[in-house]
Amino acid sequence: MKTPGAVLLLLWSGLVVVAGVGKDLQDKTAATASTQQTCQPDIYTVLREMSALMVEQRVELRCTQTQIEAMETRLTERLDASENEAETRLRASENKAETMETRLRASENRVEEQRAVIKELKEKQEEQAAALRAVGGSVNLTGSQVEELRREREERRVSFSASLVASGGENFGPFSKPTTLIYRHVITNTGNAYNPNTGVFRAPVRGVYYFAVIAHGLGHASTPTGVSLHKNEEHVVIAYGHQPSHRVDTSNGASLLLEVGDVVYVKLWPNAWVIDSYNHHTTFSGHLLFLM
């Protein structure tokens, strides 16, 4: 049986142990609370920083999208402008090619007509030579006969070409009424049948003549380019072109049977214009094909 002193000693030892355990628990609880108070503000700070970063990224994304849309708009506008310019140039090239083809055909026709005239002259010369050989070449021509042969030969030499101006550049028209054009710059005037002071060709002999007109102008919304060829008071053909922009070139021609004294001239079409310069774009030409 234990003594009272021993019992008291055991009780005191148990209280000491309990007190120590309680103090350890209190210390651990305080440490945990301190750790939580330290970590919690750090998490909030990180979250705020992440939120701010997301806002900045959204703003930058919007700016980038706006820049991309602006670049796409500019690129589309440039592509449209390039396509329109290319289409305009293509149309101008096609018009120029058509004009050149028309001129080429007119030149080929004139060459063929001149070849026919040369062939006819050669045939007549051969006939005259054969007639002389048939009579033994002993025909003696009088002075009047020689003069008549010389005059006939000179009469066959009728050809002219002229442009409106000799140098510089000048617009003619528009006028409200048809106006006779005076082609003052004479390129050639064999036979002197064309008058550069009046713009009128007067037939020296009866025959078939070929005349050609070429007109040059600038495209305009309300002003065309056009001229008309006239025999005496009769309208024969017109050379006419109208487009809103770029240069305009048009031409026409006709073969006419003329009596001695018949006149041929060119009129500016009403409310139209033509342009000429030192390059001689706008011309009036004619020549005798054969006598009748």
C-alpha positions as protocol buffer text, in pm:
chain_id: "A"
residue {
  index: 1
  type: MET
  ca { x: 0 y: 0 z: 0 }
}
residue {
  index: 2
  type: LYS
  ca { x: 133 y: 330 z: -105 }
}
residue {
  index: 3
  type: THR
  ca { x: 195 y: 614 z: 137 }
}
residue {
  index: 4
  type: PRO
  ca { x: 22 y: 953 z: 103 }
}
residue {
  index: 5
  type: GLY
  ca { x: 348 y: 1115 z: 3 }
}
residue {
  index: 6
  type: ALA
  ca { x: 391 y: 880 z: -288 }
}
residue {
  index: 7
  type: VAL
  ca { x: 37 y: 946 z: -408 }
}
residue {
  index: 8
  type: LEU
  ca { x: 94 y: 1323 z: -398 }
}
residue {
  index: 9
  type: LEU
  ca { x: 416 y: 1281 z: -592 }
}
residue {
  index: 10
  type: LEU
  ca { x: 240 y: 1087 z: -868 }
}
residue {
  index: 11
  type: LEU
  ca { x: -40 y: 1347 z: -891 }
}
residue {
  index: 12
  type: TRP
  ca { x: 210 y: 1631 z: -918 }
}
residue {
  index: 13
  type: SER
  ca { x: 399 y: 1449 z: -1198 }
}
residue {
  index: 14
  type: GLY
  ca { x: 74 y: 1399 z: -1395 }
}
residue {
  index: 15
  type: LEU
  ca { x: -15 y: 1767 z: -1370 }
}
residue {
  index: 16
  type: VAL
  ca { x: 326 y: 1867 z: -1498 }
}
residue {
  index: 17
  type: VAL
  ca { x: 288 y: 1637 z: -1803 }
}
residue {
  index: 18
  type: VAL
  ca { x: -61 y: 1766 z: -1879 }
}
residue {
  index: 19
  type: ALA
  ca { x: 56 y: 2124 z: -1853 }
}
residue {
  index: 20
  type: GLY
  ca { x: 345 y: 2059 z: -2091 }
}
residue {
  index: 21
  type: VAL
  ca { x: 120 y: 1893 z: -2346 }
}
residue {
  index: 22
  type: GLY
  ca { x: -125 y: 2183 z: -2332 }
}
residue {
  index: 23
  type: LYS
  ca { x: 147 y: 2435 z: -2384 }
}
residue {
  index: 24
  type: ASP
  ca { x: 278 y: 2244 z: -2689 }
}
residue {
  index: 25
  type: LEU
  ca { x: -69 y: 2239 z: -2841 }
}
residue {
  index: 26
  type: GLN
  ca { x: -111 y: 2611 z: -2780 }
}
residue {
  index: 27
  type: ASP
  ca { x: 226 y: 2685 z: -2942 }
}
residue {
  index: 28
  type: LYS
  ca { x: 142 y: 2476 z: -3253 }
}
residue {
  index: 29
  type: THR
  ca { x: -197 y: 2643 z: -3293 }
}
residue {
  index: 30
  type: ALA
  ca { x: -42 y: 2989 z: -3276 }
}
residue {
  index: 31
  type: ALA
  ca { x: 223 y: 2896 z: -3532 }
}
residue {
  index: 32
  type: THR
  ca { x: -41 y: 2762 z: -3774 }
}
residue {
  index: 33
  type: ALA
  ca { x: -249 y: 3079 z: -3744 }
}
residue {
  index: 34
  type: SER
  ca { x: 58 y: 3292 z: -3805 }
}
residue {
  index: 35
  type: THR
  ca { x: 146 y: 3090 z: -4117 }
}
residue {
  index: 36
  type: GLN
  ca { x: -206 y: 3127 z: -4254 }
}
residue {
  index: 37
  type: GLN
  ca { x: -204 y: 3503 z: -4192 }
}
residue {
  index: 38
  type: THR
  ca { x: 133 y: 3527 z: -4374 }
}
residue {
  index: 39
  type: CYS
  ca { x: 32 y: 3320 z: -4685 }
}
residue {
  index: 40
  type: GLN
  ca { x: -318 y: 3459 z: -4735 }
}
residue {
  index: 41
  type: PRO
  ca { x: -213 y: 3816 z: -4831 }
}
residue {
  index: 42
  type: ASP
  ca { x: 42 y: 3675 z: -5083 }
}
residue {
  index: 43
  type: ILE
  ca { x: -230 y: 3482 z: -5269 }
}
residue {
  index: 44
  type: TYR
  ca { x: -450 y: 3792 z: -5295 }
}
residue {
  index: 45
  type: THR
  ca { x: -159 y: 3991 z: -5432 }
}
residue {
  index: 46
  type: VAL
  ca { x: -90 y: 3730 z: -5700 }
}
residue {
  index: 47
  type: LEU
  ca { x: -457 y: 3723 z: -5798 }
}
residue {
  index: 48
  type: ARG
  ca { x: -469 y: 4102 z: -5832 }
}
residue {
  index: 49
  type: GLU
  ca { x: -154 y: 4102 z: -6045 }
}
residue {
  index: 50
  type: MET
  ca { x: -296 y: 3829 z: -6269 }
}
residue {
  index: 51
  type: SER
  ca { x: -622 y: 4022 z: -6310 }
}
residue {
  index: 52
  type: ALA
  ca { x: -435 y: 4338 z: -6403 }
}
residue {
  index: 53
  type: LEU
  ca { x: -222 y: 4142 z: -6651 }
}
residue {
  index: 54
  type: MET
  ca { x: -534 y: 3993 z: -6815 }
}
residue {
  index: 55
  type: VAL
  ca { x: -686 y: 4340 z: -6852 }
}
residue {
  index: 56
  type: GLU
  ca { x: -369 y: 4469 z: -7020 }
}
residue {
  index: 57
  type: GLN
  ca { x: -363 y: 4170 z: -7253 }
}
residue {
  index: 58
  type: ARG
  ca { x: -726 y: 4229 z: -7350 }
}
residue {
  index: 59
  type: VAL
  ca { x: -652 y: 4595 z: -7430 }
}
residue {
  index: 60
  type: GLU
  ca { x: -350 y: 4496 z: -7637 }
}
residue {
  index: 61
  type: LEU
  ca { x: -561 y: 4235 z: -7819 }
}
residue {
  index: 62
  type: ARG
  ca { x: -823 y: 4494 z: -7907 }
}
residue {
  index: 63
  type: CYS
  ca { x: -554 y: 4733 z: -8036 }
}
residue {
  index: 64
  type: THR
  ca { x: -400 y: 4456 z: -8244 }
}
residue {
  index: 65
  type: GLN
  ca { x: -738 y: 4362 z: -8393 }
}
residue {
  index: 66
  type: THR
  ca { x: -804 y: 4728 z: -8480 }
}
residue {
  index: 67
  type: GLN
  ca { x: -464 y: 4757 z: -8652 }
}
residue {
  index: 68
  type: ILE
  ca { x: -524 y: 4435 z: -8846 }
}
residue {
  index: 69
  type: GLU
  ca { x: -865 y: 4558 z: -8966 }
}
residue {
  index: 70
  type: ALA
  ca { x: -714 y: 4892 z: -9075 }
}
residue {
  index: 71
  type: MET
  ca { x: -437 y: 4713 z: -9265 }
}
residue {
  index: 72
  type: GLU
  ca { x: -692 y: 4487 z: -9435 }
}
residue {
  index: 73
  type: THR
  ca { x: -897 y: 4793 z: -9540 }
}
residue {
  index: 74
  type: ARG
  ca { x: -591 y: 4971 z: -9685 }
}
residue {
  index: 75
  type: LEU
  ca { x: -482 y: 4657 z: -9865 }
}
residue {
  index: 76
  type: THR
  ca { x: -830 y: 4611 z: -10017 }
}
residue {
  index: 77
  type: GLU
  ca { x: -837 y: 4974 z: -10134 }
}
residue {
  index: 78
  type: ARG
  ca { x: -493 y: 4941 z: -10293 }
}
residue {
  index: 79
  type: LEU
  ca { x: -591 y: 4619 z: -10467 }
}
residue {
  index: 80
  type: ASP
  ca { x: -910 y: 4779 z: -10602 }
}
residue {
  index: 81
  type: ALA
  ca { x: -716 y: 5084 z: -10724 }
}
residue {
  index: 82
  type: SER
  ca { x: -454 y: 4863 z: -10892 }
}
residue {
  index: 83
  type: GLU
  ca { x: -724 y: 4657 z: -11065 }
}
residue {
  index: 84
  type: ASN
  ca { x: -903 y: 4970 z: -11190 }
}
residue {
  index: 85
  type: GLU
  ca { x: -578 y: 5121 z: -11320 }
}
residue {
  index: 86
  type: ALA
  ca { x: -484 y: 4797 z: -11494 }
}
residue {
  index: 87
  type: GLU
  ca { x: -828 y: 4774 z: -11654 }
}
residue {
  index: 88
  type: THR
  ca { x: -808 y: 5137 z: -11772 }
}
residue {
  index: 89
  type: ARG
  ca { x: -465 y: 5080 z: -11927 }
}
residue {
  index: 90
  type: LEU
  ca { x: -587 y: 4763 z: -12096 }
}
residue {
  index: 91
  type: ARG
  ca { x: -883 y: 4946 z: -12251 }
}
residue {
  index: 92
  type: ALA
  ca { x: -655 y: 5228 z: -12371 }
}
residue {
  index: 93
  type: SER
  ca { x: -419 y: 4971 z: -12528 }
}
residue {
  index: 94
  type: GLU
  ca { x: -710 y: 4799 z: -12701 }
}
residue {
  index: 95
  type: ASN
  ca { x: -838 y: 5131 z: -12839 }
}
residue {
  index: 96
  type: LYS
  ca { x: -491 y: 5220 z: -12962 }
}
residue {
  index: 97
  type: ALA
  ca { x: -452 y: 4879 z: -13127 }
}
residue {
  index: 98
  type: GLU
  ca { x: -788 y: 4921 z: -13303 }
}
residue {
  index: 99
  type: THR
  ca { x: -687 y: 5266 z: -13427 }
}
residue {
  index: 100
  type: MET
  ca { x: -354 y: 5137 z: -13556 }
}
residue {
  index: 101
  type: GLU
  ca { x: -532 y: 4850 z: -13731 }
}
residue {
  index: 102
  type: THR
  ca { x: -774 y: 5093 z: -13896 }
}
residue {
  index: 103
  type: ARG
  ca { x: -487 y: 5311 z: -14016 }
}
residue {
  index: 104
  type: LEU
  ca { x: -301 y: 5008 z: -14143 }
}
residue {
  index: 105
  type: ARG
  ca { x: -601 y: 4894 z: -14343 }
}
residue {
  index: 106
  type: ALA
  ca { x: -646 y: 5244 z: -14489 }
}
residue {
  index: 107
  type: SER
  ca { x: -277 y: 5253 z: -14584 }
}
residue {
  index: 108
  type: GLU
  ca { x: -301 y: 4910 z: -14747 }
}
residue {
  index: 109
  type: ASN
  ca { x: -603 y: 5024 z: -14946 }
}
residue {
  index: 110
  type: ARG
  ca { x: -420 y: 5335 z: -15064 }
}
residue {
  index: 111
  type: VAL
  ca { x: -117 y: 5127 z: -15164 }
}
residue {
  index: 112
  type: GLU
  ca { x: -338 y: 4893 z: -15365 }
}
residue {
  index: 113
  type: GLU
  ca { x: -506 y: 5188 z: -15536 }
}
residue {
  index: 114
  type: GLN
  ca { x: -170 y: 5344 z: -15622 }
}
residue {
  index: 115
  type: ARG
  ca { x: -49 y: 5013 z: -15761 }
}
residue {
  index: 116
  type: ALA
  ca { x: -356 y: 5000 z: -15982 }
}
residue {
  index: 117
  type: VAL
  ca { x: -286 y: 5354 z: -16105 }
}
residue {
  index: 118
  type: ILE
  ca { x: 77 y: 5268 z: -16182 }
}
residue {
  index: 119
  type: LYS
  ca { x: -29 y: 4955 z: -16367 }
}
residue {
  index: 120
  type: GLU
  ca { x: -278 y: 5152 z: -16576 }
}
residue {
  index: 121
  type: LEU
  ca { x: -16 y: 5414 z: -16663 }
}
residue {
  index: 122
  type: LYS
  ca { x: 230 y: 5144 z: -16768 }
}
residue {
  index: 123
  type: GLU
  ca { x: -33 y: 4984 z: -16989 }
}
residue {
  index: 124
  type: LYS
  ca { x: -107 y: 5315 z: -17159 }
}
residue {
  index: 125
  type: GLN
  ca { x: 261 y: 5381 z: -17211 }
}
residue {
  index: 126
  type: GLU
  ca { x: 300 y: 5039 z: -17369 }
}
residue {
  index: 127
  type: GLU
  ca { x: 0 y: 5106 z: -17596 }
}
residue {
  index: 128
  type: GLN
  ca { x: 150 y: 5437 z: -17707 }
}
residue {
  index: 129
  type: ALA
  ca { x: 488 y: 5273 z: -17771 }
}
residue {
  index: 130
  type: ALA
  ca { x: 318 y: 4996 z: -17972 }
}
residue {
  index: 131
  type: ALA
  ca { x: 130 y: 5254 z: -18180 }
}
residue {
  index: 132
  type: LEU
  ca { x: 455 y: 5432 z: -18261 }
}
residue {
  index: 133
  type: ARG
  ca { x: 624 y: 5106 z: -18358 }
}
residue {
  index: 134
  type: ALA
  ca { x: 327 y: 5019 z: -18582 }
}
residue {
  index: 135
  type: VAL
  ca { x: 385 y: 5328 z: -18797 }
}
residue {
  index: 136
  type: GLY
  ca { x: 758 y: 5273 z: -18804 }
}
residue {
  index: 137
  type: GLY
  ca { x: 835 y: 5541 z: -18552 }
}
residue {
  index: 138
  type: SER
  ca { x: 821 y: 5807 z: -18821 }
}
residue {
  index: 139
  type: VAL
  ca { x: 540 y: 6013 z: -18674 }
}
residue {
  index: 140
  type: ASN
  ca { x: 640 y: 6376 z: -18644 }
}
residue {
  index: 141
  type: LEU
  ca { x: 448 y: 6553 z: -18367 }
}
residue {
  index: 142
  type: THR
  ca { x: 371 y: 6920 z: -18397 }
}
residue {
  index: 143
  type: GLY
  ca { x: 449 y: 7165 z: -18122 }
}
residue {
  index: 144
  type: SER
  ca { x: 84 y: 7179 z: -18012 }
}
residue {
  index: 145
  type: GLN
  ca { x: 63 y: 6801 z: -17993 }
}
residue {
  index: 146
  type: VAL
  ca { x: 375 y: 6782 z: -17780 }
}
residue {
  index: 147
  type: GLU
  ca { x: 236 y: 7052 z: -17552 }
}
residue {
  index: 148
  type: GLU
  ca { x: -93 y: 6864 z: -17521 }
}
residue {
  index: 149
  type: LEU
  ca { x: 86 y: 6543 z: -17431 }
}
residue {
  index: 150
  type: ARG
  ca { x: 293 y: 6727 z: -17172 }
}
residue {
  index: 151
  type: ARG
  ca { x: -19 y: 6893 z: -17024 }
}
residue {
  index: 152
  type: GLU
  ca { x: -200 y: 6559 z: -17008 }
}
residue {
  index: 153
  type: ARG
  ca { x: 92 y: 6404 z: -16825 }
}
residue {
  index: 154
  type: GLU
  ca { x: 100 y: 6694 z: -16579 }
}
residue {
  index: 155
  type: GLU
  ca { x: -273 y: 6671 z: -16521 }
}
residue {
  index: 156
  type: ARG
  ca { x: -233 y: 6312 z: -16404 }
}
residue {
  index: 157
  type: ARG
  ca { x: -2 y: 6430 z: -16128 }
}
residue {
  index: 158
  type: VAL
  ca { x: -252 y: 6545 z: -15866 }
}
residue {
  index: 159
  type: SER
  ca { x: -185 y: 6462 z: -15502 }
}
residue {
  index: 160
  type: PHE
  ca { x: -180 y: 6651 z: -15173 }
}
residue {
  index: 161
  type: SER
  ca { x: -158 y: 6606 z: -14794 }
}
residue {
  index: 162
  type: ALA
  ca { x: -189 y: 6875 z: -14526 }
}
residue {
  index: 163
  type: SER
  ca { x: -230 y: 6913 z: -14150 }
}
residue {
  index: 164
  type: LEU
  ca { x: -391 y: 7189 z: -13945 }
}
residue {
  index: 165
  type: VAL
  ca { x: -76 y: 7342 z: -13789 }
}
residue {
  index: 166
  type: ALA
  ca { x: 292 y: 7346 z: -13875 }
}
residue {
  index: 167
  type: SER
  ca { x: 427 y: 7365 z: -13519 }
}
residue {
  index: 168
  type: GLY
  ca { x: 318 y: 7393 z: -13159 }
}
residue {
  index: 169
  type: GLY
  ca { x: -28 y: 7264 z: -13068 }
}
residue {
  index: 170
  type: GLU
  ca { x: -380 y: 7398 z: -13104 }
}
residue {
  index: 171
  type: ASN
  ca { x: -742 y: 7299 z: -13031 }
}
residue {
  index: 172
  type: PHE
  ca { x: -1010 y: 7366 z: -13294 }
}
residue {
  index: 173
  type: GLY
  ca { x: -1367 y: 7393 z: -13168 }
}
residue {
  index: 174
  type: PRO
  ca { x: -1613 y: 7315 z: -13043 }
}
residue {
  index: 175
  type: PHE
  ca { x: -1850 y: 7534 z: -13247 }
}
residue {
  index: 176
  type: SER
  ca { x: -2229 y: 7522 z: -13256 }
}
residue {
  index: 177
  type: LYS
  ca { x: -2235 y: 7501 z: -13639 }
}
residue {
  index: 178
  type: PRO
  ca { x: -2032 y: 7304 z: -13896 }
}
residue {
  index: 179
  type: THR
  ca { x: -1711 y: 7495 z: -13968 }
}
residue {
  index: 180
  type: THR
  ca { x: -1472 y: 7449 z: -14261 }
}
residue {
  index: 181
  type: LEU
  ca { x: -1125 y: 7346 z: -14143 }
}
residue {
  index: 182
  type: ILE
  ca { x: -825 y: 7509 z: -14307 }
}
residue {
  index: 183
  type: TYR
  ca { x: -526 y: 7273 z: -14319 }
}
residue {
  index: 184
  type: ARG
  ca { x: -247 y: 7531 z: -14341 }
}
residue {
  index: 185
  type: HIS
  ca { x: 57 y: 7304 z: -14313 }
}
residue {
  index: 186
  type: VAL
  ca { x: 109 y: 7158 z: -14661 }
}
residue {
  index: 187
  type: ILE
  ca { x: 304 y: 6834 z: -14666 }
}
residue {
  index: 188
  type: THR
  ca { x: 278 y: 6789 z: -15044 }
}
residue {
  index: 189
  type: ASN
  ca { x: 66 y: 6959 z: -15311 }
}
residue {
  index: 190
  type: THR
  ca { x: 155 y: 6817 z: -15651 }
}
residue {
  index: 191
  type: GLY
  ca { x: -56 y: 6992 z: -15912 }
}
residue {
  index: 192
  type: ASN
  ca { x: -142 y: 7278 z: -15673 }
}
residue {
  index: 193
  type: ALA
  ca { x: -508 y: 7176 z: -15664 }
}
residue {
  index: 194
  type: TYR
  ca { x: -534 y: 7225 z: -15287 }
}
residue {
  index: 195
  type: ASN
  ca { x: -556 y: 7581 z: -15149 }
}
residue {
  index: 196
  type: PRO
  ca { x: -400 y: 7611 z: -14797 }
}
residue {
  index: 197
  type: ASN
  ca { x: -564 y: 7954 z: -14752 }
}
residue {
  index: 198
  type: THR
  ca { x: -919 y: 7821 z: -14782 }
}
residue {
  index: 199
  type: GLY
  ca { x: -884 y: 7450 z: -14705 }
}
residue {
  index: 200
  type: VAL
  ca { x: -1054 y: 7364 z: -15037 }
}
residue {
  index: 201
  type: PHE
  ca { x: -941 y: 7117 z: -15306 }
}
residue {
  index: 202
  type: ARG
  ca { x: -1056 y: 7201 z: -15661 }
}
residue {
  index: 203
  type: ALA
  ca { x: -1046 y: 6928 z: -15927 }
}
residue {
  index: 204
  type: PRO
  ca { x: -828 y: 7032 z: -16226 }
}
residue {
  index: 205
  type: VAL
  ca { x: -948 y: 6745 z: -16449 }
}
residue {
  index: 206
  type: ARG
  ca { x: -1239 y: 6505 z: -16470 }
}
residue {
  index: 207
  type: GLY
  ca { x: -1154 y: 6182 z: -16293 }
}
residue {
  index: 208
  type: VAL
  ca { x: -1186 y: 5961 z: -15990 }
}
residue {
  index: 209
  type: TYR
  ca { x: -1009 y: 6089 z: -15679 }
}
residue {
  index: 210
  type: TYR
  ca { x: -950 y: 5935 z: -15338 }
}
residue {
  index: 211
  type: PHE
  ca { x: -972 y: 6149 z: -15023 }
}
residue {
  index: 212
  type: ALA
  ca { x: -888 y: 6060 z: -14661 }
}
residue {
  index: 213
  type: VAL
  ca { x: -945 y: 6246 z: -14332 }
}
residue {
  index: 214
  type: ILE
  ca { x: -784 y: 6166 z: -13997 }
}
residue {
  index: 215
  type: ALA
  ca { x: -895 y: 6343 z: -13677 }
}
residue {
  index: 216
  type: HIS
  ca { x: -727 y: 6346 z: -13335 }
}
residue {
  index: 217
  type: GLY
  ca { x: -877 y: 6465 z: -13007 }
}
residue {
  index: 218
  type: LEU
  ca { x: -895 y: 6412 z: -12632 }
}
residue {
  index: 219
  type: GLY
  ca { x: -1169 y: 6218 z: -12460 }
}
residue {
  index: 220
  type: HIS
  ca { x: -1433 y: 6434 z: -12291 }
}
residue {
  index: 221
  type: ALA
  ca { x: -1767 y: 6354 z: -12128 }
}
residue {
  index: 222
  type: SER
  ca { x: -1966 y: 6595 z: -12348 }
}
residue {
  index: 223
  type: THR
  ca { x: -1734 y: 6685 z: -12639 }
}
residue {
  index: 224
  type: PRO
  ca { x: -1671 y: 6431 z: -12919 }
}
residue {
  index: 225
  type: THR
  ca { x: -1402 y: 6432 z: -13189 }
}
residue {
  index: 226
  type: GLY
  ca { x: -1542 y: 6449 z: -13541 }
}
residue {
  index: 227
  type: VAL
  ca { x: -1500 y: 6586 z: -13894 }
}
residue {
  index: 228
  type: SER
  ca { x: -1699 y: 6538 z: -14216 }
}
residue {
  index: 229
  type: LEU
  ca { x: -1590 y: 6524 z: -14582 }
}
residue {
  index: 230
  type: HIS
  ca { x: -1790 y: 6729 z: -14833 }
}
residue {
  index: 231
  type: LYS
  ca { x: -1810 y: 6740 z: -15214 }
}
residue {
  index: 232
  type: ASN
  ca { x: -1948 y: 7076 z: -15327 }
}
residue {
  index: 233
  type: GLU
  ca { x: -2248 y: 7112 z: -15089 }
}
residue {
  index: 234
  type: GLU
  ca { x: -2291 y: 6737 z: -15042 }
}
residue {
  index: 235
  type: HIS
  ca { x: -2201 y: 6555 z: -14720 }
}
residue {
  index: 236
  type: VAL
  ca { x: -1999 y: 6243 z: -14809 }
}
residue {
  index: 237
  type: VAL
  ca { x: -1857 y: 6066 z: -14498 }
}
residue {
  index: 238
  type: ILE
  ca { x: -1781 y: 6139 z: -14133 }
}
residue {
  index: 239
  type: ALA
  ca { x: -1492 y: 6046 z: -13905 }
}
residue {
  index: 240
  type: TYR
  ca { x: -1629 y: 6051 z: -13551 }
}
residue {
  index: 241
  type: GLY
  ca { x: -1526 y: 5925 z: -13206 }
}
residue {
  index: 242
  type: HIS
  ca { x: -1649 y: 5992 z: -12851 }
}
residue {
  index: 243
  type: GLN
  ca { x: -1524 y: 5860 z: -12518 }
}
residue {
  index: 244
  type: PRO
  ca { x: -1498 y: 6021 z: -12172 }
}
residue {
  index: 245
  type: SER
  ca { x: -1119 y: 6001 z: -12135 }
}
residue {
  index: 246
  type: HIS
  ca { x: -786 y: 5924 z: -12306 }
}
residue {
  index: 247
  type: ARG
  ca { x: -700 y: 6018 z: -12666 }
}
residue {
  index: 248
  type: VAL
  ca { x: -941 y: 5975 z: -12955 }
}
residue {
  index: 249
  type: ASP
  ca { x: -826 y: 5893 z: -13311 }
}
residue {
  index: 250
  type: THR
  ca { x: -1071 y: 5840 z: -13594 }
}
residue {
  index: 251
  type: SER
  ca { x: -1049 y: 5830 z: -13975 }
}
residue {
  index: 252
  type: ASN
  ca { x: -1249 y: 5777 z: -14292 }
}
residue {
  index: 253
  type: GLY
  ca { x: -1214 y: 5811 z: -14669 }
}
residue {
  index: 254
  type: ALA
  ca { x: -1396 y: 5788 z: -15001 }
}
residue {
  index: 255
  type: SER
  ca { x: -1336 y: 5771 z: -15378 }
}
residue {
  index: 256
  type: LEU
  ca { x: -1522 y: 6047 z: -15566 }
}
residue {
  index: 257
  type: LEU
  ca { x: -1591 y: 6112 z: -15933 }
}
residue {
  index: 258
  type: LEU
  ca { x: -1520 y: 6482 z: -15985 }
}
residue {
  index: 259
  type: GLU
  ca { x: -1585 y: 6712 z: -16276 }
}
residue {
  index: 260
  type: VAL
  ca { x: -1350 y: 6997 z: -16355 }
}
residue {
  index: 261
  type: GLY
  ca { x: -1403 y: 7266 z: -16091 }
}
residue {
  index: 262
  type: ASP
  ca { x: -1572 y: 7043 z: -15830 }
}
residue {
  index: 263
  type: VAL
  ca { x: -1454 y: 7121 z: -15475 }
}
residue {
  index: 264
  type: VAL
  ca { x: -1384 y: 6894 z: -15180 }
}
residue {
  index: 265
  type: TYR
  ca { x: -1327 y: 7015 z: -14823 }
}
residue {
  index: 266
  type: VAL
  ca { x: -1358 y: 6913 z: -14456 }
}
residue {
  index: 267
  type: LYS
  ca { x: -1587 y: 7054 z: -14187 }
}
residue {
  index: 268
  type: LEU
  ca { x: -1560 y: 7029 z: -13810 }
}
residue {
  index: 269
  type: TRP
  ca { x: -1864 y: 6844 z: -13678 }
}
residue {
  index: 270
  type: PRO
  ca { x: -2104 y: 7062 z: -13468 }
}
residue {
  index: 271
  type: ASN
  ca { x: -2014 y: 7078 z: -13096 }
}
residue {
  index: 272
  type: ALA
  ca { x: -1704 y: 6866 z: -13160 }
}
residue {
  index: 273
  type: TRP
  ca { x: -1334 y: 6944 z: -13151 }
}
residue {
  index: 274
  type: VAL
  ca { x: -1003 y: 6828 z: -13299 }
}
residue {
  index: 275
  type: ILE
  ca { x: -642 y: 6880 z: -13195 }
}
residue {
  index: 276
  type: ASP
  ca { x: -325 y: 6914 z: -13401 }
}
residue {
  index: 277
  type: SER
  ca { x: 40 y: 6972 z: -13313 }
}
residue {
  index: 278
  type: TYR
  ca { x: 386 y: 6951 z: -13460 }
}
residue {
  index: 279
  type: ASN
  ca { x: 326 y: 6573 z: -13478 }
}
residue {
  index: 280
  type: HIS
  ca { x: 51 y: 6638 z: -13740 }
}
residue {
  index: 281
  type: HIS
  ca { x: -222 y: 6410 z: -13597 }
}
residue {
  index: 282
  type: THR
  ca { x: -513 y: 6570 z: -13788 }
}
residue {
  index: 283
  type: THR
  ca { x: -474 y: 6558 z: -14168 }
}
residue {
  index: 284
  type: PHE
  ca { x: -659 y: 6591 z: -14500 }
}
residue {
  index: 285
  type: SER
  ca { x: -524 y: 6408 z: -14808 }
}
residue {
  index: 286
  type: GLY
  ca { x: -631 y: 6332 z: -15165 }
}
residue {
  index: 287
  type: HIS
  ca { x: -499 y: 6222 z: -15503 }
}
residue {
  index: 288
  type: LEU
  ca { x: -616 y: 6148 z: -15854 }
}
residue {
  index: 289
  type: LEU
  ca { x: -664 y: 5777 z: -15923 }
}
residue {
  index: 290
  type: PHE
  ca { x: -738 y: 5797 z: -16297 }
}
residue {
  index: 291
  type: LEU
  ca { x: -891 y: 6026 z: -16562 }
}
residue {
  index: 292
  type: MET
  ca { x: -1242 y: 5982 z: -16695 }
}
